[in-house]
């Protein structure tokens, strides 16, 4: 499985701005997964903020937080960028394996080895990203995990911090 983990993705002084992003953005509540959730329906919620979707920025904070990362992440063309925040739970909850985006050609789902998902972890906690093959990537602040967009994965909640927060990038 082609999963790349990069620790200390940004210099600390730059990352400090991202650590407090949750204080600056408007959060919207919604389901973690609209299809395929395997958790209790009452646990299938999160806070999110869409930075980029439908081929254009959706938030004024896109230019402050996301645009500066595109070169460093070697992103040629964005599909979507979203911040996700799940709150602390009594036990770690996995929400269900999924892909963030299905590449389509003539209305048919297709594999695309040029599309990727990257997750930037905004805080360290005992939550994680898990892949179908059992690989787990711990939530460590300033870590980025990158993988083909077709890899099914699930995020979790955490039990040791008030929340778990990430920025999720889907791109070519």
Protein Blocks (a to p, Z undefined) as FASTA:
>chain_A
ZZdddehkbafklmmmmmmmmmmpccddddfblghpabdfklmccddddfbgghiafbfk
lmmmmmmmmmmnopabdfbdcdddddddfbdcdfbdcdfbdcdeehiacddfkbccdddd
fbdcfbdcddfkopacdddehiacdddfklccdddddfkbfbdcddddddZZ
